[in-house]
């Protein structure tokens, strides 16, 4: 048996078995984002991007500006607008 194949076979046997997905791993998949882009907020609320911009300007939607040219809308702000909070 060539050395590289034997080494790969030995490595394969020495690796631990894959971890089972626990409840914490499954719950991470169901988490919603903390903040979304304005275009995503418009899709979620079924309004135009222009309406989102007007709501941001009027203060109906809070914004986060992490860097130049990047605007994010917190999900809490969207929930408050919908009356879910």
C-alpha positions as a LaTeX table, in Angstrom:
\begin{tabular}{lrrr}
\hline
Residue & $x$ (\AA) & $y$ (\AA) & $z$ (\AA) \\
\hline
Unk1 & 0.00 & 0.00 & 0.00 \\
Unk2 & 1.49 & 3.40 & $-0.91$ \\
Unk3 & 2.46 & 5.58 & 2.00 \\
Unk4 & 0.07 & 8.48 & 1.14 \\
Unk5 & $-2.97$ & 6.22 & 1.05 \\
Unk6 & $-1.99$ & 4.56 & 4.31 \\
Unk7 & $-1.45$ & 7.96 & 5.94 \\
Unk8 & $-4.85$ & 9.19 & 4.75 \\
Unk9 & $-6.46$ & 6.02 & 6.06 \\
Unk10 & $-4.78$ & 6.45 & 9.43 \\
Unk11 & $-5.83$ & 10.10 & 9.60 \\
Unk12 & $-9.40$ & 9.15 & 8.76 \\
Unk13 & $-9.49$ & 6.65 & 11.61 \\
Unk14 & $-7.90$ & 9.04 & 14.10 \\
Unk15 & $-10.46$ & 11.81 & 13.60 \\
Unk16 & $-13.20$ & 12.06 & 16.23 \\
Unk17 & $-16.74$ & 11.27 & 15.14 \\
Unk18 & $-18.82$ & 14.24 & 13.94 \\
Unk19 & $-20.62$ & 16.15 & 16.68 \\
Unk20 & $-24.32$ & 15.66 & 17.05 \\
Unk21 & $-26.35$ & 18.82 & 16.56 \\
Unk22 & $-27.70$ & 19.88 & 19.91 \\
Unk23 & $-30.67$ & 22.09 & 20.76 \\
Unk24 & $-28.43$ & 25.17 & 20.79 \\
Unk25 & $-27.30$ & 24.53 & 17.21 \\
Unk26 & $-30.86$ & 24.06 & 15.98 \\
Unk27 & $-32.07$ & 27.25 & 17.68 \\
Unk28 & $-29.37$ & 29.32 & 15.95 \\
Unk29 & $-30.91$ & 28.53 & 12.57 \\
Unk30 & $-34.24$ & 30.01 & 13.64 \\
Unk31 & $-32.85$ & 33.33 & 14.89 \\
Unk32 & $-33.79$ & 36.42 & 12.94 \\
Unk33 & $-31.19$ & 39.05 & 12.11 \\
Unk34 & $-30.55$ & 41.91 & 14.51 \\
Unk35 & $-30.69$ & 44.50 & 11.71 \\
Unk36 & $-31.51$ & 44.50 & 8.00 \\
Unk37 & $-30.72$ & 46.67 & 4.99 \\
Unk38 & $-33.43$ & 49.12 & 3.89 \\
Unk39 & $-34.21$ & 47.08 & 0.77 \\
Unk40 & $-34.79$ & 43.99 & 2.93 \\
Unk41 & $-36.97$ & 45.99 & 5.32 \\
Unk42 & $-39.03$ & 47.17 & 2.33 \\
Unk43 & $-39.55$ & 43.56 & 1.22 \\
Unk44 & $-40.51$ & 42.48 & 4.74 \\
Unk45 & $-43.00$ & 45.33 & 5.17 \\
Unk46 & $-44.24$ & 45.10 & 1.55 \\
Unk47 & $-43.61$ & 48.78 & 0.86 \\
Unk48 & $-41.30$ & 50.58 & $-1.54$ \\
Unk49 & $-37.69$ & 51.49 & $-0.79$ \\
Unk50 & $-38.76$ & 55.14 & $-1.06$ \\
Unk51 & $-41.34$ & 54.64 & 1.72 \\
Unk52 & $-38.63$ & 53.13 & 3.94 \\
Unk53 & $-36.46$ & 56.19 & 3.23 \\
Unk54 & $-39.30$ & 58.53 & 4.18 \\
Unk55 & $-39.99$ & 56.60 & 7.38 \\
Unk56 & $-36.29$ & 56.76 & 8.27 \\
Unk57 & $-36.28$ & 60.54 & 7.61 \\
Unk58 & $-39.45$ & 61.04 & 9.70 \\
Unk59 & $-38.01$ & 58.96 & 12.55 \\
Unk60 & $-40.58$ & 56.14 & 12.27 \\
Unk61 & $-37.73$ & 53.70 & 11.67 \\
Unk62 & $-34.49$ & 53.88 & 13.63 \\
Unk63 & $-31.25$ & 53.49 & 11.71 \\
Unk64 & $-27.76$ & 52.24 & 12.46 \\
Unk65 & $-24.85$ & 53.55 & 10.39 \\
Unk66 & $-21.91$ & 51.24 & 11.10 \\
Unk67 & $-19.75$ & 52.79 & 8.38 \\
Unk68 & $-19.88$ & 55.27 & 5.53 \\
Unk69 & $-22.58$ & 54.37 & 3.03 \\
Unk70 & $-24.03$ & 51.53 & 5.12 \\
Unk71 & $-27.48$ & 51.91 & 6.64 \\
Unk72 & $-29.11$ & 49.20 & 8.75 \\
Unk73 & $-32.55$ & 49.13 & 10.35 \\
Unk74 & $-32.84$ & 47.30 & 13.68 \\
Unk75 & $-35.47$ & 44.56 & 13.77 \\
Unk76 & $-36.79$ & 46.06 & 17.00 \\
Unk77 & $-37.67$ & 49.20 & 15.07 \\
Unk78 & $-39.57$ & 47.14 & 12.48 \\
Unk79 & $-41.43$ & 45.25 & 15.22 \\
Unk80 & $-42.36$ & 48.54 & 16.90 \\
Unk81 & $-43.69$ & 49.89 & 13.61 \\
Unk82 & $-45.81$ & 46.75 & 13.18 \\
Unk83 & $-47.00$ & 46.90 & 16.80 \\
Unk84 & $-45.39$ & 43.57 & 17.69 \\
Unk85 & $-43.18$ & 44.96 & 20.47 \\
\hline
\end{tabular}
